[in-house]
Amino acid sequence: MSPTRRTILASALLAAPAIRVAARDGTVVVVGAGAAGLAAASALRTAGRDVVLVEARDRIGGRAFTDRALGPDCRFDAGAEYIHWAERNPWAPVARAAGVRFAQDGGWARTLTIDGRPATDAENAGRRAGFSGLDALLVPKGDDTSLAEAARAGGPNAERATAGLSRLSLGEDPERVSAVDYDRLWSGTDLWVDGYGDLVARRFSDVPVRLNCPVRAIDWSEKTVRVETGGGTLAAAAVIVTVPVGVLKSGALRFTPRLPDPAEAALAGLSMGAYTKIGLRLDPAQVDPAALGDAVSVITGGPTLYFEMGPFGRPLAVANLGGDLARDLCRAGEPAAVAHATERLGVILGSKAQGAVQAGRLAGWWTDPHACGSYAIVAPGHAEARDRLRDPVGERVFFAGEALAGGGAMTVGGATLDGERAARDVLRVLGA
């Protein structure tokens, strides 16, 4: 998978005091209204199936979400923002037909600071040298090792580049990432979208969904599956579970009986990255972020931050980070995270920074109980985990989502394709 700029770096609630739905012939419950769940429900409805789509949040889209907390003029995508591998991504034609704006890939960040000072020419050269040849270096050459281990042969520059790529692309430290799985990820043209979350919500606005309806338990012990929600119990012939792997592993969703050993083993090989964003609203009278260009801030013992400066011409800087140090900031909470990003940006802006930051917003997926992380990472030695989680459980419980999307994993496009795949699997079992 080639490093790119990216790699360095609804409906109303249908309320009822107690929902109790009998399992009509072929009724399917879809759990989670992110891209996978929306795509699955849409495909099943098109095929003429009765579908009940439930979502724990008060909105659809999951980790595709355009955040307006800093004001409509400073909206930013708190989660997905790129249409990756656009040559085959189903969202590329949708976005073009909708007339959304794309931003050009700006290449390398213009500014690099290290421990509060501008990087030297030698340090900038070392950074570029680390990324050159990284593709070949990270290609698996035998056992399923970690990205960190694969990078060691390239020396310190390659190790630093791999750490940056892993944290700022996958949201995880390279020691925890399977080199085999990383090599399988699809590459191609990346389209930076103005409002990816909004695009997803508009595309599926006609799909009925029960919001604020968390699922607590799924009982698949009998032919009819019983789905316990915050609003009562649903009964179905089949259920498609599209919640993130982090939620599945948290214990928030209970299965009776417990999942079979192969499914449990697949989940054991998956974890969630901690890709995190911190949006900073800037005073345009004091600083023009677009004129400054993107910047990278590196500090010893702290997280590396990639600042997107002035995305789509907005008075905004968005700090991107990942790995354990991003987890620490998420746990510290929004005020601490915003203060940290503001301080780091101040080093880059210098005297221009005085009072330039007007407000901040933490997009902390790691501490979001409905996500428990940014996207699914395969651990070294577990390269087949994504495929194995696709196997239906008792021909009644089906899983779908970005975690199962193979080469399309960790993307909205992959989640969408996998939701459609799960719908096809259900139709094969129940009869089209």
C-alpha positions in Angstrom: 0.0 0.0 0.0 1.6 3.3 -1.1 2.0 6.1 1.4 -0.1 9.2 0.4 -0.9 12.5 2.0 -3.6 10.6 3.9 -1.2 8.0 5.2 1.1 10.6 6.7 -1.0 12.2 8.2 -31.5 11.2 9.1 -34.4 9.8 10.1 -36.7 10.6 13.1 -36.9 8.2 16.0 -39.7 5.7 15.7 -40.4 5.6 19.4 -42.4 3.0 21.4 -42.3 2.3 25.1 -41.8 -1.4 24.3 -41.0 -2.7 20.8 -42.0 -6.3 20.3 -42.0 -7.4 16.7 -43.0 -10.9 15.6 -40.7 -12.6 13.2 -42.6 -12.3 9.9 -41.3 -14.5 7.1 -37.8 -13.3 6.3 -37.7 -10.3 8.6 -34.1 -9.1 9.1 -32.8 -7.0 11.9 -29.7 -4.9 11.1 -27.8 -3.6 14.1 -25.9 -0.3 13.5 -26.6 2.5 11.0 -23.1 3.2 9.9 -22.2 2.7 6.2 -22.3 -1.1 6.4 -25.6 -1.2 8.2 -27.2 1.4 5.9 -25.9 -0.4 2.8 -27.2 -3.8 4.1 -30.6 -2.5 5.0 -30.9 -0.6 1.7 -30.0 -3.8 -0.3 -32.5 -5.9 1.6 -35.3 -3.4 1.1 -34.5 -3.3 -2.6 -34.8 -7.1 -2.6 -38.3 -6.9 -1.0 -37.3 -8.0 2.5 -38.8 -6.6 5.7 -36.0 -4.9 7.5 -35.7 -3.3 10.9 -32.6 -1.1 11.2 -31.6 0.0 14.8 -29.0 2.5 15.8 -27.7 3.4 19.3 -26.8 7.0 18.3 -29.2 9.9 17.6 -27.9 10.0 14.0 -26.9 7.7 11.2 -23.4 7.4 9.6 -21.4 5.9 12.4 -17.8 6.9 12.0 -18.6 8.9 8.9 -19.7 12.2 10.6 -19.4 15.8 9.6 -19.0 17.7 12.9 -20.5 21.3 13.2 -19.7 21.9 16.9 -17.2 24.7 15.9 -19.8 26.4 13.7 -21.2 25.8 10.2 -18.2 27.7 8.7 -15.8 25.4 10.6 -17.4 22.0 10.0 -14.9 19.1 9.5 -15.2 15.4 9.1 -14.6 14.0 12.6 -14.1 10.5 11.1 -13.8 9.4 7.5 -12.7 12.2 5.1 -11.1 10.4 2.1 -12.7 8.3 -0.6 -9.8 5.9 -0.9 -8.9 3.8 -4.0 -11.4 6.0 -6.0 -11.1 3.9 -9.1 -13.2 1.1 -7.5 -14.8 2.8 -4.5 -18.6 3.0 -4.8 -18.6 6.4 -3.2 -16.6 8.1 -5.9 -19.5 8.2 -8.5 -21.9 9.1 -5.7 -19.8 12.1 -4.6 -19.3 13.3 -8.2 -23.0 13.0 -9.0 -23.8 15.0 -5.8 -21.4 17.7 -6.8 -19.4 17.7 -3.6 -16.1 19.5 -3.5 -12.7 17.7 -3.5 -9.4 19.1 -2.4 -6.2 18.4 -4.2 -3.5 16.3 -2.5 -0.9 18.8 -1.3 1.9 16.3 -1.0 4.4 16.8 1.9 3.6 19.1 4.8 5.4 22.4 4.3 6.5 22.7 8.0 8.1 20.2 10.3 8.9 21.1 13.9 10.8 18.8 16.3 10.7 19.4 20.0 9.6 23.0 19.5 12.0 24.1 16.8 12.0 24.1 13.0 13.5 20.9 11.6 17.0 21.2 10.1 17.6 20.5 6.4 19.2 17.2 7.4 16.2 16.2 9.5 13.8 17.0 6.6 16.0 15.0 4.3 16.0 12.1 6.7 12.3 12.2 6.9 12.0 11.9 3.1 14.7 9.2 3.0 12.7 7.2 5.5 9.6 7.2 3.3 11.5 6.4 0.1 11.5 2.7 -0.5 9.1 2.1 2.3 6.7 0.1 0.1 9.3 -2.5 -0.7 10.5 -2.6 2.8 7.1 -3.4 4.3 6.2 -6.1 1.9 5.9 -9.4 3.9 8.8 -11.7 3.4 7.7 -14.8 5.3 5.9 -14.9 8.6 3.2 -12.4 9.5 5.3 -10.0 11.4 4.5 -6.5 12.6 5.1 -3.3 10.6 7.7 -2.3 13.2 9.7 -5.5 12.7 9.5 -5.3 9.0 10.9 -1.7 9.1 13.9 -2.6 11.2 16.0 -3.6 8.2 15.7 -0.1 6.8 17.4 1.6 9.7 16.3 4.4 12.0 14.9 6.7 9.3 12.6 3.9 8.0 11.6 3.0 11.5 10.5 6.6 12.2 8.7 6.8 8.9 6.9 3.5 9.6 5.8 4.7 13.0 4.5 7.9 11.6 2.7 6.1 8.7 1.1 3.6 11.1 -0.1 6.1 13.7 -1.2 8.7 11.2 -2.9 6.3 8.8 -4.1 3.4 10.8 -4.3 5.0 14.2 -2.1 2.3 15.8 1.5 1.8 16.9 3.4 -0.3 14.3 4.2 -3.1 16.8 0.5 -4.0 16.8 -0.1 -4.0 13.0 0.1 -7.1 10.8 2.4 -6.5 7.9 0.5 -9.1 5.8 -2.8 -7.3 6.4 -1.3 -3.9 5.7 0.1 -5.2 2.4 -3.4 -6.4 1.3 -5.0 -3.0 1.7 -6.1 -1.6 -1.6 -4.4 1.5 -3.0 -5.3 4.0 -5.7 -6.4 7.6 -6.0 -7.5 9.3 -2.7 -10.2 12.0 -3.0 -10.4 14.3 0.0 -14.1 15.1 0.4 -15.8 18.2 1.8 -18.3 16.6 4.1 -18.0 12.8 3.7 -20.3 12.3 6.7 -23.0 14.5 5.2 -22.7 12.7 1.9 -23.3 9.3 3.6 -26.3 10.7 5.5 -27.8 12.2 2.3 -27.3 9.0 0.3 -29.2 6.8 2.8 -31.7 9.4 4.0 -34.6 7.3 2.6 -33.7 4.2 4.7 -36.0 4.0 7.8 -34.0 3.6 11.1 -34.8 3.5 14.8 -32.4 5.9 16.4 -31.5 6.0 20.1 -32.1 2.2 20.1 -29.0 0.4 21.4 -28.9 -3.4 21.2 -28.0 -5.1 24.4 -28.3 -8.8 23.6 -28.8 -11.2 20.8 -30.3 -14.6 21.5 -29.7 -17.0 18.6 -30.4 -20.2 20.5 -33.6 -20.9 18.5 -34.6 -20.5 14.9 -36.1 -17.1 15.6 -33.4 -14.7 16.7 -34.4 -12.4 19.5 -32.7 -9.0 19.6 -33.0 -7.1 23.0 -32.9 -3.3 22.5 -33.3 -0.3 24.7 -36.9 -0.1 23.5 -38.0 -3.8 23.8 -37.3 -7.1 22.0 -37.3 -7.7 18.2 -37.7 -11.1 16.6 -36.2 -11.9 13.2 -35.2 -14.7 10.9 -31.7 -13.3 10.7 -29.7 -10.4 12.1 -26.8 -8.5 10.5 -24.5 -7.1 13.2 -22.5 -4.1 11.9 -21.3 -2.5 15.1 -17.5 -1.8 15.3 -15.2 -4.5 16.5 -14.4 -2.4 19.6 -18.1 -2.6 20.7 -18.2 -6.4 20.1 -15.1 -6.8 22.2 -16.3 -4.5 25.0 -19.1 -6.8 26.1 -21.8 -4.2 25.6 -23.5 -6.6 23.2 -24.2 -10.1 24.8 -24.7 -13.2 22.6 -26.7 -16.3 23.8 -25.2 -18.8 23.4 -21.8 -17.2 23.2 -20.2 -17.0 19.7 -18.6 -20.1 18.4 -14.8 -20.6 18.8 -13.9 -19.6 15.2 -15.7 -16.2 15.6 -14.2 -15.6 19.0 -10.7 -16.4 17.6 -11.3 -14.0 14.7 -12.2 -11.2 17.2 -9.2 -12.0 19.3 -7.0 -11.2 16.3 -8.7 -7.8 15.8 -8.4 -4.6 17.8 -9.3 -1.0 17.3 -6.9 1.8 16.3 -7.2 5.2 18.0 -7.1 7.6 15.1 -8.0 10.9 16.6 -8.7 14.5 15.4 -8.8 17.8 17.3 -10.4 20.6 15.4 -9.3 24.2 16.3 -11.3 27.2 15.2 -9.0 30.0 14.2 -9.5 33.8 14.1 -9.0 34.6 10.4 -8.0 38.2 11.3 -4.9 36.8 13.0 -3.9 33.9 10.9 -4.5 32.5 7.4 -4.1 28.8 7.9 -4.3 27.9 4.2 -1.4 30.2 3.4 0.7 28.4 5.9 0.1 25.0 4.6 0.0 21.7 6.5 2.4 21.1 9.3 3.8 18.2 11.3 4.8 18.6 15.0 7.0 16.0 16.6 8.0 16.0 20.2 10.1 13.4 22.1 7.9 11.3 24.3 4.7 12.8 23.0 2.3 12.2 20.0 3.2 13.4 16.5 0.5 15.7 15.3 -0.3 16.3 11.6 -2.1 19.7 11.2 -4.4 20.1 8.3 -4.4 23.8 7.9 -7.4 25.6 6.4 -9.1 22.6 4.9 -11.5 23.8 2.1 -10.6 27.4 2.9 -12.1 27.3 6.4 -10.6 29.2 9.4 -9.6 25.9 10.9 -6.7 23.7 11.8 -7.3 19.9 12.4 -4.7 18.0 14.3 -4.5 14.3 13.4 -2.8 11.7 15.7 -2.9 8.0 16.6 -1.6 5.2 18.7 -1.2 5.0 22.5 -0.5 8.7 23.0 -3.7 9.5 21.2 -5.5 7.2 23.5 -4.0 9.1 26.4 -5.4 12.4 25.1 -8.8 10.9 24.5 -8.9 9.7 28.1 -7.7 13.1 29.3 -10.8 14.7 27.8 -11.7 17.5 25.4 -10.3 20.5 27.3 -6.9 18.8 27.8 -6.7 17.6 24.2 -7.6 21.0 22.8 -5.1 22.7 25.1 -2.4 20.3 24.0 -3.2 20.8 20.3 -3.3 24.6 20.8 0.1 24.6 22.5 1.6 22.5 19.7 0.1 24.7 17.0 1.4 27.8 18.8 5.0 26.5 18.3 4.3 26.3 14.6 2.6 29.7 14.3 4.9 31.6 16.6 3.8 35.1 17.4 0.8 34.7 15.2 -0.7 32.2 17.6 -1.5 34.7 20.4 -5.2 34.3 20.8 -5.7 32.8 17.4 -7.5 29.7 18.6 -11.1 30.6 19.4 -12.5 27.1 20.2 -11.7 23.4 19.9 -13.4 20.1 19.4 -12.1 16.6 20.2 -13.2 13.7 17.9 -12.1 11.0 20.3 -13.3 7.7 18.8 -11.3 5.7 21.4 -13.5 6.9 24.2 -16.8 6.9 22.2 -18.8 4.0 23.6 -20.5 3.4 20.3 -17.2 3.0 18.5 -14.5 2.1 21.0 -11.9 3.1 18.5 -11.4 4.4 15.0 -11.2 1.3 12.8 -10.2 -2.4 13.0 -6.6 -3.4 13.1 -5.3 -6.9 12.5 -2.6 -8.1 15.0 0.6 -9.8 13.7 0.0 -13.5 13.2 -3.8 -13.1 12.7 -3.9 -12.2 9.0 -7.0 -14.2 8.3 -9.1 -12.7 11.1 -11.1 -10.4 8.8 -12.2 -13.2 6.5 -13.0 -15.6 9.3 -15.4 -13.2 10.9 -17.5 -13.3 7.8 -18.6 -16.8 8.4 -22.3 -16.8 9.4 -23.2 -18.0 12.9 -25.9 -20.7 12.9 -27.1 -19.4 9.5 -28.9 -16.6 11.6 -26.2 -14.2 12.8 -24.1 -12.4 10.2 -21.4 -9.8 10.7 -20.5 -6.9 8.4 -18.4 -3.7 8.4 -15.1 -2.2 7.6 -13.4 -4.8 9.8 -14.4 -7.6 7.4 -13.8 -5.7 4.2 -10.5 -7.3 3.2 -8.5 -4.9 1.0 -11.2 -2.2 1.6 -10.9 -2.4 5.4 -10.8 0.8 7.4 -12.8 2.8 4.8 -16.4 3.8 4.2 -16.2 2.2 0.8 -15.1 -1.1 2.2 -17.8 -0.9 4.9 -20.4 -0.2 2.2 -19.3 -3.1 0.0 -19.2 -5.5 3.0 -22.7 -4.4 4.1 -24.0 -5.3 0.6 -22.1 -8.6 0.8 -23.8 -9.5 4.1 -27.2 -8.7 2.6 -26.5 -11.1 -0.3 -25.4 -13.8 2.2 -28.7 -13.3 4.1 -30.8 -13.5 0.9 -29.0 -16.7 0.0 -30.0 -18.3 3.3 -33.5 -17.0 3.5 -34.2 -17.1 -0.2 -34.0 -14.1 -2.5 
